[in-house]
């Protein structure tokens, strides 16, 4: 059978099957699924674990021996096969189905692979897994689902975060689930009992930076162009993530627009021009437009403050 990473815990509670395949190119989800299988297996007496790394030209006789040999040290054991390519080759393609079909009750087979392409998904050994066990496919989280994913992870960690904070985390991690989860764990340590807002996320990110994201926002809102450009260059030199800097600049831009409510029409025209620069910087960041997004942000900051970008 096939199950999602989210559905795996329920399946494991219902029944521990003899073989599990975990595939995908999301390291966090793959690792968590494999950990869940191991943890459940330990509660059922599988106290020994043997790991085999299978690259090109792997010794499949050794794999067969690992699966079929009785353990001298434990009643039950996990045999873990790491198959990065998802393609065991012609020999492995013949060995794996027969091993899966003949597994004893004292051995649990856990196979961990990268993402399986269409041909690999229809291989005989994968069908054998589906017949006798569980196939967990760890798909990437779509951009539109990232905020919801972060919200679920916050609840698991006992964190409370507002919508802006989650949106900022989603934007700055760009779909990298492992990086996103590490940021949440950092916030759990820094603010275990606070409600996390965007400012707290910014502070947590920039705590170790000599040039501060908050300082950039402040300079932009106060119209201090030279200072804003100096801080922007400092953030670039320190390797601060560009999505985070772009988010802060756009936030300052919208704050400035909100504060100009009731102003004359030329202000609206200027805002449209500045917003266009922000959109171009975002397009450059994502590879949809040519150019350097840092340079575009510098031009945006200079325009916003009425300061020449080059002096």
TIDO-536927 format. One record per residue (C-alpha): residue in three letters; x, y, z. Coordinates in pm, whole numbers, padded with zeros to 5 digits, always signed. Each point is the difference from the previous one (the first is absolute). Layout:
<sites>
AlaXYZ...
</sites>
This chain:
<sites>
Unk+00000+00000+00000Unk+00097+00364-00041Unk-00032+00247+00287Unk+00102+00362+00046Unk+00248+00104+00270Unk-00292+00153+00191Unk-00196-00327-00007Unk+00294-00222+00092Unk-00034+00030+00383Unk-00359-00122-00014Unk+00095-00292-00223Unk+00281-00098+00237Unk-00238+00006+00297Unk-00236-00234-00180Unk+00253-00256-00120Unk+00375-00037-00049Unk+00062-00152-00343Unk+00314-00191-00107Unk+00137+00253-00252Unk-00003+00379-00030Unk+00127+00208-00291Unk+00060+00373+00065Unk+00078+00200-00312Unk+00036+00369-00081Unk+00235+00294-00026Unk-00125+00181+00312Unk+00265-00095+00261Unk-00211+00107+00299Unk-00309-00199-00100Unk+00202-00306-00101Unk+00195+00003+00328Unk-00315+00044+00209Unk-00181-00283-00177Unk+00296-00235+00044Unk+00028+00100+00368Unk-00369-00075+00051Unk+00041-00350-00146Unk+00306-00070+00215Unk-00170+00127+00315Unk-00308-00215-00054Unk+00215-00302-00084Unk+00194+00039+00326Unk-00323-00020+00198Unk-00067-00332-00172Unk+00334-00152+00095Unk+00215+00092-00302Unk+00296+00102+00213Unk+00285-00059-00246Unk+00066+00209-00310Unk+00226-00069-00298Unk+00057+00260-00272Unk+00113-00076-00355Unk+00102+00283-00238Unk-00066-00111-00356Unk+00183+00191-00271Unk+00078-00114-00354Unk+00150-00350+00003Unk-00141-00085+00344Unk+00057-00343+00151Unk-00351-00146-00010Unk+00119-00329+00145Unk+00088+00195+00315Unk-00348+00154-00003Unk-00157-00343-00033Unk+00211-00127+00286Unk-00094+00297+00221Unk-00370-00063-00054Unk+00002-00376+00024Unk+00257-00063+00276Unk-00142-00049+00348Unk+00129+00245+00261Unk+00205-00125+00293Unk-00060+00310+00210Unk-00370+00086-00032Unk-00326-00173-00071Unk-00096+00252-00268Unk+00191+00250-00213Unk-00036+00276-00258Unk+00197-00033-00322Unk+00027+00345-00155Unk+00092+00037-00366Unk+00116+00345-00117Unk-00053+00023-00375Unk+00065+00366-00101Unk-00070-00041-00371Unk-00316-00207+00046Unk+00134-00241-00263Unk+00146-00325+00136Unk+00127-00112-00341Unk-00078-00327-00173Unk+00135-00222+00280Unk-00167+00197+00276Unk-00320+00014-00203Unk-00010-00381+00013Unk+00117-00040+00361Unk-00227+00254+00168Unk-00339-00146-00102Unk+00099-00349+00116Unk+00131+00136+00332Unk-00319+00200+00057Unk-00222-00299-00073Unk+00199-00229+00234Unk+00051+00233+00299Unk-00019-00176+00334Unk-00199+00142+00291Unk+00329+00079+00176Unk+00120+00246-00266Unk-00144+00337-00097Unk+00136+00138-00328Unk+00026+00380-00027Unk+00102+00135-00341Unk+00091+00370-00030Unk+00044+00160-00342Unk-00005+00332-00179Unk-00295+00089-00217Unk-00103-00288-00227Unk-00053+00086-00366Unk-00282-00148-00205Unk+00197-00308-00107Unk+00116-00074+00354Unk-00353+00035+00137Unk-00118-00283-00225Unk+00293-00231+00083Unk-00074-00347+00132Unk+00166+00065+00336Unk-00216+00309+00061Unk-00313-00199-00083Unk+00118-00264+00247Unk+00027+00269+00270Unk-00353+00120-00074Unk-00125-00359+00017Unk+00153-00091+00336Unk+00070+00333+00164Unk-00019+00379-00021Unk+00143+00253-00242Unk+00036+00350+00146Unk+00051+00269-00264Unk+00139+00326+00143Unk-00103+00264-00251Unk+00112+00366+00020Unk-00247+00238+00163Unk-00153+00233-00260Unk+00062+00372+00050Unk-00368+00068+00064Unk-00003-00263+00278Unk+00320+00112+00173Unk-00168+00232+00252Unk-00246-00275+00100Unk+00291-00244+00035Unk+00184+00244+00225Unk-00313+00049+00210Unk-00025-00375+00063Unk+00369-00016+00093Unk-00045+00291+00241Unk-00276-00187+00180Unk+00220-00308+00034Unk+00274+00214+00156Unk-00241+00182+00229Unk+00056+00330-00182Unk-00258+00265-00079Unk+00070+00215-00306Unk-00207+00260-00183Unk-00071+00000-00373Unk+00270+00256-00086Unk+00266-00198+00181Unk-00095-00319-00183Unk-00007+00178-00335Unk+00345+00147+00064Unk+00140-00341+00095Unk-00153-00152-00312Unk+00152+00267-00222Unk+00346-00007+00152Unk+00034-00380-00006Unk-00128-00032-00358Unk-00147-00349+00040Unk+00302-00144+00183Unk-00180-00201+00267Unk+00311-00086+00198Unk+00107+00365+00019Unk-00354+00104+00096Unk-00017-00255+00280Unk+00340+00105+00130Unk-00121+00361+00014Unk-00303-00110+00205Unk+00223-00196+00237Unk+00216+00311+00040Unk-00307+00208+00084Unk-00111-00266+00248Unk+00328+00047+00186Unk+00002+00380-00022Unk-00367+00067+00077Unk-00162-00313+00148Unk-00297+00182+00155Unk-00043+00294-00236Unk-00240+00039-00288Unk+00228+00021-00302Unk-00053+00298-00227Unk+00191+00125-00306Unk+00218+00226+00214Unk+00107-00298+00213Unk+00088-00197-00312Unk+00208+00293-00129Unk+00175+00038+00335Unk+00080-00372+00021Unk+00149+00010-00348Unk+00206+00312+00045Unk+00124-00054+00357Unk+00342-00105-00131Unk+00029+00267-00269Unk+00201+00316+00050Unk-00239+00167-00245Unk-00357-00043+00115Unk-00312-00049-00213Unk-00189+00227+00237Unk+00260+00272-00055Unk-00063-00018-00375Unk-00375+00039+00049Unk+00054+00293+00236Unk+00233+00179-00243Unk-00248-00042-00287Unk-00295+00131+00202Unk+00202+00298+00122Unk+00118+00081-00352Unk+00370-00047+00087Unk+00115-00120-00338Unk+00376-00015+00058Unk-00052-00194+00322Unk-00245-00237-00170Unk+00247-00072-00281Unk+00283-00055+00250Unk-00211-00249+00199Unk-00117-00171-00320Unk+00360-00046-00114Unk+00090-00134+00344Unk-00281-00254-00007Unk+00113-00113-00343Unk+00362-00035+00116Unk-00106-00205+00304Unk-00198-00244-00215Unk-00342+00080+00147Unk-00268-00182-00200Unk-00127+00219-00282Unk-00370-00104+00037Unk+00010+00130+00356Unk+00150+00335-00107Unk-00254+00034-00283Unk-00284-00073+00241Unk+00124+00273+00240Unk+00033+00257-00280Unk-00349-00073-00134Unk-00141+00018+00351Unk+00161+00344+00048Unk-00137+00108-00336Unk-00355-00096+00097Unk+00037+00167+00339Unk+00112+00322-00170Unk-00298-00019-00236Unk-00241-00052+00290Unk+00149+00302+00178Unk-00051+00216-00311Unk-00379-00046+00002Unk-00171+00305-00148Unk+00314+00127-00172Unk+00002+00141-00353Unk-00020-00216-00314Unk+00378+00013-00077Unk+00061-00206+00316Unk-00214-00277-00147Unk+00196+00012-00324Unk+00326-00027+00196Unk-00135-00297+00198Unk-00092-00178-00323Unk+00353+00055-00132Unk+00160-00127+00320Unk-00230-00302+00007Unk+00108-00074-00358Unk+00362-00003+00115Unk-00088-00241+00282Unk-00174-00230-00247Unk+00302+00009-00231Unk+00230-00085+00292Unk-00226-00294+00087Unk+00004-00115-00364Unk+00380+00017-00008Unk+00021-00193+00327Unk-00217-00277-00143Unk+00178-00008-00336Unk-00296+00133-00198Unk+00184+00321-00097Unk+00362+00078-00072Unk+00199+00229+00226Unk+00134+00021+00354Unk-00280+00021+00261Unk+00234+00162+00252Unk+00067+00285-00245Unk-00372+00037-00063Unk-00062+00023+00376Unk+00269+00266+00026Unk-00175+00204-00271Unk-00332-00050+00179Unk+00147+00118+00331Unk+00161+00302-00165Unk-00324+00096-00179Unk-00203-00046+00316Unk+00230+00234+00195Unk+00067+00243-00287Unk+00373-00077+00010Unk+00226-00076-00300Unk+00092-00370-00005Unk+00353+00092-00111Unk+00184+00299+00139
</sites>
